[in-house]
Amino acid sequence: MKLVENIKESYTELVHKVSWPTFAELRQSAVLVLIASIILALVVWLMDLCFENLMTFIYGLF
């Protein structure tokens, strides 16, 4: 009985109390996440490139 009551309360909360974002808000958030992911990937790639060059230089000394 408690499980059924919990499911009913969860459904009521999802339908009546949660404010769902509009499609425009979802699209804006998705674009923001995409841009942030690309920037982070570029930063990691640049760090990797610098480290690779540094290690190549150091190994070249020996």
N, CA, C and O of each residue as an XYZ file, in Angstrom:
248
protein
N       0.821     -1.204      0.000
C       0.000      0.000      0.000
C       0.859      1.260      0.000
O       0.534      2.250     -0.656
N       1.939      1.207      0.732
C       2.780      2.375      0.808
C       3.460      2.662     -0.545
O       3.684      3.819     -0.900
N       3.778      1.608     -1.282
C       4.398      1.776     -2.593
C       3.447      2.466     -3.556
O       3.859      3.367     -4.288
N       2.194      2.063     -3.570
C       1.203      2.665     -4.460
C       1.002      4.134     -4.098
O       0.903      4.982     -4.984
N       0.941      4.434     -2.827
C       0.787      5.820     -2.373
C       1.996      6.664     -2.783
O       1.844      7.815     -3.191
N       3.168      6.099     -2.674
C       4.383      6.804     -3.056
C       4.388      7.095     -4.558
O       4.778      8.184     -4.978
N       3.960      6.134     -5.357
C       3.901      6.334     -6.808
C       2.886      7.417     -7.155
O       3.159      8.254     -8.016
N       1.728      7.423     -6.510
C       0.707      8.444     -6.761
C       1.230      9.836     -6.399
O       1.020     10.793     -7.144
N       1.900      9.946     -5.271
C       2.450     11.232     -4.850
C       3.542     11.707     -5.805
O       3.634     12.896     -6.111
N       4.359     10.782     -6.269
C       5.411     11.142     -7.217
C       4.810     11.632     -8.529
O       5.277     12.619     -9.097
N       3.790     10.954     -9.006
C       3.122     11.366    -10.243
C       2.511     12.757    -10.086
O       2.667     13.610    -10.959
N       1.812     12.985     -8.966
C       1.194     14.283     -8.716
C       2.249     15.392     -8.684
O       2.039     16.476     -9.229
N       3.360     15.113     -8.053
C       4.415     16.125     -7.978
C       5.009     16.406     -9.355
O       5.264     17.560     -9.697
N       5.228     15.362    -10.141
C       5.792     15.555    -11.477
C       4.858     16.318    -12.399
O       5.310     17.120    -13.216
N       3.566     16.075    -12.277
C       2.602     16.693    -13.189
C       2.244     18.112    -12.752
O       2.104     18.997    -13.596
N       2.095     18.341    -11.451
C       1.537     19.612    -10.982
C       2.542     20.553    -10.317
O       2.312     21.762    -10.289
N       3.640     20.038     -9.787
C       4.525     20.904     -9.008
C       5.855     21.209     -9.701
O       6.522     22.183     -9.352
N       6.241     20.401    -10.661
C       7.517     20.608    -11.345
C       7.315     21.588    -12.486
O       6.362     21.464    -13.255
N       8.204     22.558    -12.598
C       8.128     23.487    -13.735
C       9.111     22.998    -14.794
O      10.326     23.058    -14.606
N       8.573     22.518    -15.896
C       9.385     21.980    -16.967
C       9.873     23.110    -17.860
O       9.124     24.052    -18.118
N      11.111     23.040    -18.337
C      11.628     24.103    -19.204
C      10.970     24.052    -20.583
O      10.489     23.008    -21.025
N      10.962     25.192    -21.241
C      10.427     25.246    -22.594
C      11.479     24.698    -23.568
O      12.638     24.494    -23.205
N      11.046     24.465    -24.813
C      11.970     23.939    -25.812
C      13.107     24.930    -26.064
O      14.253     24.524    -26.257
N      12.797     26.214    -26.061
C      13.835     27.227    -26.286
C      14.866     27.195    -25.156
O      16.064     27.315    -25.414
N      14.424     27.037    -23.931
C      15.350     26.959    -22.796
C      16.215     25.705    -22.889
O      17.408     25.749    -22.590
N      15.618     24.591    -23.301
C      16.382     23.350    -23.458
C      17.434     23.494    -24.550
O      18.572     23.055    -24.390
N      17.043     24.114    -25.659
C      17.978     24.305    -26.764
C      19.128     25.215    -26.333
O      20.286     24.945    -26.651
N      18.814     26.284    -25.615
C      19.845     27.204    -25.137
C      20.810     26.493    -24.194
O      22.022     26.691    -24.285
N      20.293     25.680    -23.305
C      21.147     24.936    -22.375
C      22.011     23.928    -23.121
O      23.184     23.751    -22.791
N      21.443     23.270    -24.121
C      22.201     22.286    -24.890
C      23.340     22.951    -25.654
O      24.443     22.408    -25.722
N      23.081     24.115    -26.226
C      24.126     24.836    -26.960
C      25.230     25.272    -25.997
O      26.413     25.182    -26.323
N      24.848     25.738    -24.829
C      25.833     26.150    -23.830
C      26.714     24.981    -23.413
O      27.932     25.130    -23.306
N      26.117     23.828    -23.178
C      26.887     22.638    -22.793
C      27.804     22.214    -23.932
O      28.950     21.831    -23.695
N      27.315     22.276    -25.159
C      28.135     21.916    -26.315
C      29.354     22.824    -26.437
O      30.467     22.344    -26.653
N      29.150     24.123    -26.300
C      30.265     25.081    -26.396
C      31.267     24.862    -25.264
O      32.477     24.865    -25.491
N      30.766     24.676    -24.060
C      31.662     24.443    -22.921
C      32.453     23.143    -23.110
O      33.632     23.086    -22.761
N      31.826     22.114    -23.651
C      32.521     20.843    -23.888
C      33.607     20.996    -24.936
O      34.695     20.440    -24.790
N      33.322     21.743    -25.989
C      34.324     21.966    -27.034
C      35.509     22.751    -26.482
O      36.660     22.422    -26.768
N      35.232     23.789    -25.692
C      36.317     24.582    -25.096
C      37.169     23.721    -24.177
O      38.397     23.787    -24.224
N      36.528     22.917    -23.344
C      37.271     22.047    -22.437
C      38.102     21.032    -23.212
O      39.245     20.761    -22.844
N      37.544     20.468    -24.277
C      38.295     19.512    -25.093
C      39.512     20.178    -25.728
O      40.584     19.577    -25.790
N      39.355     21.410    -26.198
C      40.492     22.128    -26.782
C      41.581     22.413    -25.746
O      42.770     22.294    -26.043
N      41.180     22.781    -24.552
C      42.162     23.042    -23.487
C      42.931     21.771    -23.158
O      44.154     21.805    -23.021
N      42.229     20.651    -23.029
C      42.898     19.381    -22.725
C      43.828     18.989    -23.873
O      44.937     18.511    -23.638
N      43.377     19.191    -25.116
C      44.212     18.861    -26.276
C      45.489     19.710    -26.291
O      46.574     19.196    -26.560
N      45.357     21.006    -26.003
C      46.529     21.878    -25.972
C      47.497     21.482    -24.850
O      48.713     21.491    -25.043
N      46.957     21.138    -23.691
C      47.815     20.693    -22.596
C      48.555     19.411    -22.984
O      49.740     19.259    -22.688
N      47.857     18.499    -23.643
C      48.469     17.247    -24.074
C      49.565     17.510    -25.108
O      50.631     16.897    -25.060
N      49.299     18.412    -26.027
C      50.286     18.757    -27.054
C      51.537     19.375    -26.425
O      52.659     19.026    -26.791
N      51.336     20.286    -25.487
C      52.481     20.908    -24.798
C      53.284     19.872    -24.013
O      54.514     19.884    -24.044
N      52.595     18.985    -23.319
C      53.284     17.968    -22.535
C      54.042     17.011    -23.450
O      55.158     16.597    -23.137
N      53.433     16.662    -24.579
C      54.101     15.774    -25.529
C      55.392     16.418    -26.051
O      56.429     15.759    -26.126
N      55.327     17.700    -26.410
C      56.520     18.403    -26.895
C      57.582     18.527    -25.812
O      58.773     18.382    -26.087
N      57.157     18.792    -24.592
C      58.099     18.888    -23.478
C      58.801     17.552    -23.241
O      60.017     17.515    -23.052
N      58.049     16.470    -23.250
C      58.646     15.153    -23.020
C      59.567     14.755    -24.175
O      60.611     14.142    -23.955
N      59.177     15.105    -25.408
C      60.040     14.825    -26.558
C      61.357     15.584    -26.426
O      62.420     15.040    -26.725
N      61.291     16.820    -25.984
C      62.500     17.612    -25.767
C      63.372     17.002    -24.690
O      64.584     16.873    -24.865
N      62.764     16.626    -23.579
C      63.525     16.051    -22.454
C      64.160     14.729    -22.864
O      65.328     14.490    -22.556
N      63.415     13.861    -23.553
C      63.989     12.578    -23.988
C      65.075     12.784    -25.039
O      65.995     11.974    -25.150
N      64.972     13.863    -25.808
C      65.994     14.160    -26.812
C      67.308     14.566    -26.198
O      68.348     14.459    -26.849
N      67.293     15.031    -24.961
C      68.529     15.429    -24.290
C      69.371     14.229    -23.896
O      70.587     14.343    -23.745
N      68.738     13.090    -23.730
C      69.473     11.899    -23.263
C      69.664     10.984    -24.398
O      70.258      9.917    -24.238
